[in-house]
Protein backbone atom coordinates (compact mmCIF):
# COMPACT_ATOMS: atom_id res chain seq x y z
CA UNK A 1 0.00 0.00 0.00
CA UNK A 2 1.32 3.45 -0.95
CA UNK A 3 0.29 6.79 0.50
CA UNK A 4 1.18 10.44 -0.03
CA UNK A 5 1.31 12.70 3.00
CA UNK A 6 1.35 16.52 2.73
CA UNK A 7 2.43 18.64 5.70
CA UNK A 8 1.14 22.23 5.48
CA UNK A 9 3.67 23.34 8.11
CA UNK A 10 7.09 22.22 9.31
CA UNK A 11 7.04 19.45 11.88
CA UNK A 12 9.66 17.74 14.05
CA UNK A 13 7.78 14.53 14.76
CA UNK A 14 6.15 11.79 12.68
CA UNK A 15 4.43 8.96 14.54
CA UNK A 16 2.91 5.76 13.12
CA UNK A 17 0.73 3.23 14.92
CA UNK A 18 0.22 -0.16 13.26
CA UNK A 19 -2.15 -2.86 14.47
CA UNK A 20 -2.19 -6.35 12.96
CA UNK A 21 -4.90 -8.91 13.63
CA UNK A 22 -3.88 -12.40 12.53
CA UNK A 23 -6.36 -15.23 12.15
CA UNK A 24 -4.34 -18.22 13.35
CA UNK A 25 -5.16 -21.65 11.99
CA UNK A 26 -3.43 -24.96 12.58
CA UNK A 27 -1.33 -26.02 9.59
CA UNK A 28 -0.08 -29.54 8.97
CA UNK A 29 3.27 -28.91 7.22
CA UNK A 30 3.15 -32.39 5.65
CA UNK A 31 -0.29 -31.94 4.11
CA UNK A 32 0.71 -31.86 0.46
CA UNK A 33 0.99 -34.09 -2.61
CA UNK A 34 4.18 -34.71 -4.58
CA UNK A 35 4.38 -35.48 -8.28
CA UNK A 36 5.19 -39.16 -8.83
CA UNK A 37 8.54 -38.43 -10.47
CA UNK A 38 9.60 -36.39 -7.43
CA UNK A 39 8.67 -38.95 -4.76
CA UNK A 40 12.30 -39.94 -4.35
CA UNK A 41 15.45 -37.84 -4.47
CA UNK A 42 17.51 -37.29 -6.56
CA UNK A 43 14.98 -36.39 -9.27
CA UNK A 44 15.04 -34.08 -12.28
CA UNK A 45 12.73 -31.09 -12.68
CA UNK A 46 10.83 -30.82 -15.96
CA UNK A 47 12.43 -28.42 -18.44
CA UNK A 48 9.52 -25.98 -18.08
CA UNK A 49 9.70 -25.94 -14.26
CA UNK A 50 13.46 -25.50 -14.36
CA UNK A 51 13.05 -22.53 -16.68
CA UNK A 52 10.46 -20.89 -14.43
CA UNK A 53 12.51 -21.53 -11.27
CA UNK A 54 15.86 -20.53 -12.78
CA UNK A 55 16.77 -17.82 -10.18
CA UNK A 56 16.29 -20.31 -7.35
CA UNK A 57 18.97 -22.70 -8.62
CA UNK A 58 21.75 -20.11 -8.53
CA UNK A 59 24.71 -21.24 -6.43
CA UNK A 60 26.46 -18.13 -5.15
CA UNK A 61 28.83 -19.72 -2.61
CA UNK A 62 31.45 -22.40 -3.21
CA UNK A 63 33.74 -22.23 -0.20
CA UNK A 64 35.81 -25.31 0.79
CA UNK A 65 33.88 -26.00 4.01
CA UNK A 66 30.56 -25.79 2.17
CA UNK A 67 31.90 -28.06 -0.58
CA UNK A 68 32.99 -30.67 1.99
CA UNK A 69 29.59 -30.43 3.72
CA UNK A 70 27.71 -30.97 0.44
CA UNK A 71 30.00 -33.79 -0.73
CA UNK A 72 29.25 -35.67 2.51
CA UNK A 73 25.58 -35.94 1.49
CA UNK A 74 24.92 -39.41 0.07
CA UNK A 75 23.20 -39.06 -3.31
CA UNK A 76 24.15 -42.51 -4.63
CA UNK A 77 20.84 -44.08 -3.58
CA UNK A 78 17.36 -42.70 -3.99
CA UNK A 79 15.56 -41.68 -0.82
CA UNK A 80 12.05 -40.40 -0.08
CA UNK A 81 12.13 -36.66 -0.77
CA UNK A 82 10.34 -35.99 2.52
CA UNK A 83 12.84 -38.04 4.53
CA UNK A 84 15.72 -36.40 2.67
CA UNK A 85 14.47 -32.89 3.53
CA UNK A 86 13.74 -33.81 7.15
CA UNK A 87 17.23 -35.28 7.62
CA UNK A 88 19.00 -32.37 5.90
CA UNK A 89 17.05 -29.75 7.86
CA UNK A 90 17.74 -31.48 11.18
CA UNK A 91 21.42 -31.96 10.37
CA UNK A 92 21.91 -28.23 9.92
CA UNK A 93 19.92 -27.57 13.11
CA UNK A 94 22.15 -29.97 15.09
CA UNK A 95 25.37 -28.48 13.73
CA UNK A 96 24.46 -24.78 13.95
CA UNK A 97 23.98 -23.24 17.39
CA UNK A 98 21.37 -20.48 17.33
CA UNK A 99 22.56 -17.01 18.34
CA UNK A 100 20.91 -13.59 18.33
CA UNK A 101 23.02 -11.49 16.00
CA UNK A 102 22.25 -7.79 15.52
CA UNK A 103 25.05 -7.07 13.04
CA UNK A 104 23.95 -6.09 9.57
CA UNK A 105 23.86 -8.62 6.77
CA UNK A 106 23.85 -12.38 6.47
CA UNK A 107 26.92 -14.48 7.24
CA UNK A 108 28.54 -16.40 4.42
CA UNK A 109 28.15 -20.16 4.57
CA UNK A 110 31.85 -20.42 5.42
CA UNK A 111 31.42 -18.13 8.42
CA UNK A 112 28.44 -20.10 9.70
CA UNK A 113 30.15 -23.46 9.23
CA UNK A 114 33.38 -22.20 10.81
CA UNK A 115 31.62 -20.75 13.86
CA UNK A 116 29.06 -23.58 14.00
CA UNK A 117 26.59 -20.87 14.99
CA UNK A 118 24.47 -18.12 13.53
CA UNK A 119 21.17 -16.31 13.58
CA UNK A 120 18.03 -17.71 11.94
CA UNK A 121 18.86 -15.85 8.73
CA UNK A 122 22.39 -17.34 8.69
CA UNK A 123 21.25 -20.95 9.04
CA UNK A 124 18.41 -20.27 6.61
CA UNK A 125 20.83 -19.01 3.96
CA UNK A 126 23.15 -21.96 4.58
CA UNK A 127 20.27 -24.36 3.94
CA UNK A 128 19.30 -22.48 0.76
CA UNK A 129 22.82 -22.90 -0.63
CA UNK A 130 23.05 -26.57 0.35
CA UNK A 131 19.71 -27.30 -1.33
CA UNK A 132 20.83 -25.54 -4.51
CA UNK A 133 24.14 -27.41 -4.52
CA UNK A 134 22.27 -30.74 -4.62
CA UNK A 135 20.01 -29.52 -7.44
CA UNK A 136 16.88 -28.34 -5.63
CA UNK A 137 15.22 -24.97 -6.20
CA UNK A 138 15.38 -23.01 -2.93
CA UNK A 139 14.73 -19.49 -1.68
CA UNK A 140 15.23 -17.38 1.45
CA UNK A 141 12.06 -16.46 3.37
CA UNK A 142 11.25 -14.29 6.37
CA UNK A 143 8.30 -13.57 8.58
CA UNK A 144 7.16 -14.09 12.14
CA UNK A 145 7.63 -17.03 14.45
CA UNK A 146 4.31 -17.36 16.29
CA UNK A 147 3.99 -19.60 19.34
CA UNK A 148 0.75 -19.63 21.30
CA UNK A 149 0.14 -20.93 24.80
CA UNK A 150 -1.80 -24.18 24.74
CA UNK A 151 -5.31 -24.13 26.20
CA UNK A 152 -4.80 -27.63 27.59
CA UNK A 153 -1.69 -28.97 29.32
CA UNK A 154 -0.02 -31.89 27.59
CA UNK A 155 -0.53 -35.29 29.20
CA UNK A 156 2.86 -36.43 27.95
CA UNK A 157 5.94 -34.28 27.46
CA UNK A 158 6.25 -30.49 27.60
CA UNK A 159 3.21 -28.30 26.99
CA UNK A 160 5.20 -25.76 25.03
CA UNK A 161 5.46 -22.04 25.65
CA UNK A 162 3.88 -20.64 28.82
CA UNK A 163 2.75 -17.44 27.09
CA UNK A 164 1.95 -16.22 23.60
CA UNK A 165 5.17 -15.36 21.79
CA UNK A 166 5.89 -13.62 18.49
CA UNK A 167 9.24 -12.66 16.99
CA UNK A 168 10.87 -12.01 13.64
CA UNK A 169 12.19 -15.13 11.98
CA UNK A 170 13.85 -16.38 8.79
CA UNK A 171 13.97 -19.80 7.17
CA UNK A 172 14.38 -21.57 3.81
CA UNK A 173 11.84 -22.78 1.29
CA UNK A 174 12.31 -25.53 -1.28
CA UNK A 175 10.19 -26.11 -4.38
CA UNK A 176 8.98 -29.70 -4.77
CA UNK A 177 6.91 -30.55 -7.87
CA UNK A 178 3.28 -31.05 -6.89
CA UNK A 179 3.73 -29.61 -3.40
CA UNK A 180 5.05 -26.17 -4.38
CA UNK A 181 7.12 -24.15 -1.91
CA UNK A 182 7.76 -26.00 1.38
CA UNK A 183 9.12 -24.15 4.40
CA UNK A 184 12.10 -25.64 6.26
CA UNK A 185 13.25 -24.06 9.52
CA UNK A 186 16.88 -25.05 10.22
CA UNK A 187 16.83 -23.11 13.50
CA UNK A 188 14.46 -25.67 15.01
CA UNK A 189 14.96 -28.51 12.55
CA UNK A 190 11.21 -28.52 11.83
CA UNK A 191 9.06 -27.88 8.78
CA UNK A 192 7.39 -24.45 8.83
CA UNK A 193 3.85 -24.53 10.21
CA UNK A 194 1.90 -21.63 11.70
CA UNK A 195 4.20 -18.87 10.48
CA UNK A 196 2.93 -15.51 9.27
CA UNK A 197 5.09 -14.15 6.47
CA UNK A 198 6.45 -10.62 6.56
CA UNK A 199 7.37 -10.77 2.87
CA UNK A 200 7.53 -13.26 0.05
CA UNK A 201 10.48 -15.57 -0.34
CA UNK A 202 13.44 -14.17 -2.26
CA UNK A 203 16.12 -15.82 -4.36
CA UNK A 204 18.66 -13.71 -2.44
CA UNK A 205 18.36 -12.61 1.22
CA UNK A 206 19.61 -9.06 0.57
CA UNK A 207 16.23 -7.30 0.45
CA UNK A 208 14.62 -9.53 3.05
CA UNK A 209 17.71 -9.19 5.25
CA UNK A 210 17.46 -5.41 5.21
CA UNK A 211 13.88 -5.61 6.48
CA UNK A 212 14.84 -7.99 9.28
CA UNK A 213 17.84 -5.94 10.34
CA UNK A 214 15.84 -2.74 10.56
CA UNK A 215 13.20 -4.47 12.62
CA UNK A 216 15.73 -6.12 14.90
CA UNK A 217 17.43 -2.78 15.58
CA UNK A 218 14.15 -0.93 16.17
C-alpha positions as CSV (number, residue, x, y, z in Angstrom):
1,X,0.0,0.0,0.0
2,X,1.3,3.5,-0.9
3,X,0.3,6.8,0.5
4,X,1.2,10.4,0.0
5,X,1.3,12.7,3.0
6,X,1.4,16.5,2.7
7,X,2.4,18.6,5.7
8,X,1.1,22.2,5.5
9,X,3.7,23.3,8.1
10,X,7.1,22.2,9.3
11,X,7.0,19.4,11.9
12,X,9.7,17.7,14.0
13,X,7.8,14.5,14.8
14,X,6.2,11.8,12.7
15,X,4.4,9.0,14.5
16,X,2.9,5.8,13.1
17,X,0.7,3.2,14.9
18,X,0.2,-0.2,13.3
19,X,-2.1,-2.9,14.5
20,X,-2.2,-6.4,13.0
21,X,-4.9,-8.9,13.6
22,X,-3.9,-12.4,12.5
23,X,-6.4,-15.2,12.1
24,X,-4.3,-18.2,13.4
25,X,-5.2,-21.6,12.0
26,X,-3.4,-25.0,12.6
27,X,-1.3,-26.0,9.6
28,X,-0.1,-29.5,9.0
29,X,3.3,-28.9,7.2
30,X,3.2,-32.4,5.6
31,X,-0.3,-31.9,4.1
32,X,0.7,-31.9,0.5
33,X,1.0,-34.1,-2.6
34,X,4.2,-34.7,-4.6
35,X,4.4,-35.5,-8.3
36,X,5.2,-39.2,-8.8
37,X,8.5,-38.4,-10.5
38,X,9.6,-36.4,-7.4
39,X,8.7,-38.9,-4.8
40,X,12.3,-39.9,-4.4
41,X,15.4,-37.8,-4.5
42,X,17.5,-37.3,-6.6
43,X,15.0,-36.4,-9.3
44,X,15.0,-34.1,-12.3
45,X,12.7,-31.1,-12.7
46,X,10.8,-30.8,-16.0
47,X,12.4,-28.4,-18.4
48,X,9.5,-26.0,-18.1
49,X,9.7,-25.9,-14.3
50,X,13.5,-25.5,-14.4
51,X,13.1,-22.5,-16.7
52,X,10.5,-20.9,-14.4
53,X,12.5,-21.5,-11.3
54,X,15.9,-20.5,-12.8
55,X,16.8,-17.8,-10.2
56,X,16.3,-20.3,-7.3
57,X,19.0,-22.7,-8.6
58,X,21.8,-20.1,-8.5
59,X,24.7,-21.2,-6.4
60,X,26.5,-18.1,-5.2
61,X,28.8,-19.7,-2.6
62,X,31.4,-22.4,-3.2
63,X,33.7,-22.2,-0.2
64,X,35.8,-25.3,0.8
65,X,33.9,-26.0,4.0
66,X,30.6,-25.8,2.2
67,X,31.9,-28.1,-0.6
68,X,33.0,-30.7,2.0
69,X,29.6,-30.4,3.7
70,X,27.7,-31.0,0.4
71,X,30.0,-33.8,-0.7
72,X,29.3,-35.7,2.5
73,X,25.6,-35.9,1.5
74,X,24.9,-39.4,0.1
75,X,23.2,-39.1,-3.3
76,X,24.1,-42.5,-4.6
77,X,20.8,-44.1,-3.6
78,X,17.4,-42.7,-4.0
79,X,15.6,-41.7,-0.8
80,X,12.1,-40.4,-0.1
81,X,12.1,-36.7,-0.8
82,X,10.3,-36.0,2.5
83,X,12.8,-38.0,4.5
84,X,15.7,-36.4,2.7
85,X,14.5,-32.9,3.5
86,X,13.7,-33.8,7.2
87,X,17.2,-35.3,7.6
88,X,19.0,-32.4,5.9
89,X,17.1,-29.7,7.9
90,X,17.7,-31.5,11.2
91,X,21.4,-32.0,10.4
92,X,21.9,-28.2,9.9
93,X,19.9,-27.6,13.1
94,X,22.1,-30.0,15.1
95,X,25.4,-28.5,13.7
96,X,24.5,-24.8,13.9
97,X,24.0,-23.2,17.4
98,X,21.4,-20.5,17.3
99,X,22.6,-17.0,18.3
100,X,20.9,-13.6,18.3
101,X,23.0,-11.5,16.0
102,X,22.2,-7.8,15.5
103,X,25.0,-7.1,13.0
104,X,23.9,-6.1,9.6
105,X,23.9,-8.6,6.8
106,X,23.9,-12.4,6.5
107,X,26.9,-14.5,7.2
108,X,28.5,-16.4,4.4
109,X,28.1,-20.2,4.6
110,X,31.9,-20.4,5.4
111,X,31.4,-18.1,8.4
112,X,28.4,-20.1,9.7
113,X,30.1,-23.5,9.2
114,X,33.4,-22.2,10.8
115,X,31.6,-20.7,13.9
116,X,29.1,-23.6,14.0
117,X,26.6,-20.9,15.0
118,X,24.5,-18.1,13.5
119,X,21.2,-16.3,13.6
120,X,18.0,-17.7,11.9
121,X,18.9,-15.8,8.7
122,X,22.4,-17.3,8.7
123,X,21.3,-21.0,9.0
124,X,18.4,-20.3,6.6
125,X,20.8,-19.0,4.0
126,X,23.2,-22.0,4.6
127,X,20.3,-24.4,3.9
128,X,19.3,-22.5,0.8
129,X,22.8,-22.9,-0.6
130,X,23.1,-26.6,0.4
131,X,19.7,-27.3,-1.3
132,X,20.8,-25.5,-4.5
133,X,24.1,-27.4,-4.5
134,X,22.3,-30.7,-4.6
135,X,20.0,-29.5,-7.4
136,X,16.9,-28.3,-5.6
137,X,15.2,-25.0,-6.2
138,X,15.4,-23.0,-2.9
139,X,14.7,-19.5,-1.7
140,X,15.2,-17.4,1.4
141,X,12.1,-16.5,3.4
142,X,11.3,-14.3,6.4
143,X,8.3,-13.6,8.6
144,X,7.2,-14.1,12.1
145,X,7.6,-17.0,14.5
146,X,4.3,-17.4,16.3
147,X,4.0,-19.6,19.3
148,X,0.7,-19.6,21.3
149,X,0.1,-20.9,24.8
150,X,-1.8,-24.2,24.7
151,X,-5.3,-24.1,26.2
152,X,-4.8,-27.6,27.6
153,X,-1.7,-29.0,29.3
154,X,0.0,-31.9,27.6
155,X,-0.5,-35.3,29.2
156,X,2.9,-36.4,27.9
157,X,5.9,-34.3,27.5
158,X,6.3,-30.5,27.6
159,X,3.2,-28.3,27.0
160,X,5.2,-25.8,25.0
161,X,5.5,-22.0,25.6
162,X,3.9,-20.6,28.8
163,X,2.7,-17.4,27.1
164,X,2.0,-16.2,23.6
165,X,5.2,-15.4,21.8
166,X,5.9,-13.6,18.5
167,X,9.2,-12.7,17.0
168,X,10.9,-12.0,13.6
169,X,12.2,-15.1,12.0
170,X,13.8,-16.4,8.8
171,X,14.0,-19.8,7.2
172,X,14.4,-21.6,3.8
173,X,11.8,-22.8,1.3
174,X,12.3,-25.5,-1.3
175,X,10.2,-26.1,-4.4
176,X,9.0,-29.7,-4.8
177,X,6.9,-30.5,-7.9
178,X,3.3,-31.0,-6.9
179,X,3.7,-29.6,-3.4
180,X,5.0,-26.2,-4.4
181,X,7.1,-24.2,-1.9
182,X,7.8,-26.0,1.4
183,X,9.1,-24.1,4.4
184,X,12.1,-25.6,6.3
185,X,13.3,-24.1,9.5
186,X,16.9,-25.0,10.2
187,X,16.8,-23.1,13.5
188,X,14.5,-25.7,15.0
189,X,15.0,-28.5,12.5
190,X,11.2,-28.5,11.8
191,X,9.1,-27.9,8.8
192,X,7.4,-24.5,8.8
193,X,3.8,-24.5,10.2
194,X,1.9,-21.6,11.7
195,X,4.2,-18.9,10.5
196,X,2.9,-15.5,9.3
197,X,5.1,-14.2,6.5
198,X,6.5,-10.6,6.6
199,X,7.4,-10.8,2.9
200,X,7.5,-13.3,0.0
201,X,10.5,-15.6,-0.3
202,X,13.4,-14.2,-2.3
203,X,16.1,-15.8,-4.4
204,X,18.7,-13.7,-2.4
205,X,18.4,-12.6,1.2
206,X,19.6,-9.1,0.6
207,X,16.2,-7.3,0.4
208,X,14.6,-9.5,3.1
209,X,17.7,-9.2,5.3
210,X,17.5,-5.4,5.2
211,X,13.9,-5.6,6.5
212,X,14.8,-8.0,9.3
213,X,17.8,-5.9,10.3
214,X,15.8,-2.7,10.6
215,X,13.2,-4.5,12.6
216,X,15.7,-6.1,14.9
217,X,17.4,-2.8,15.6
218,X,14.2,-0.9,16.2
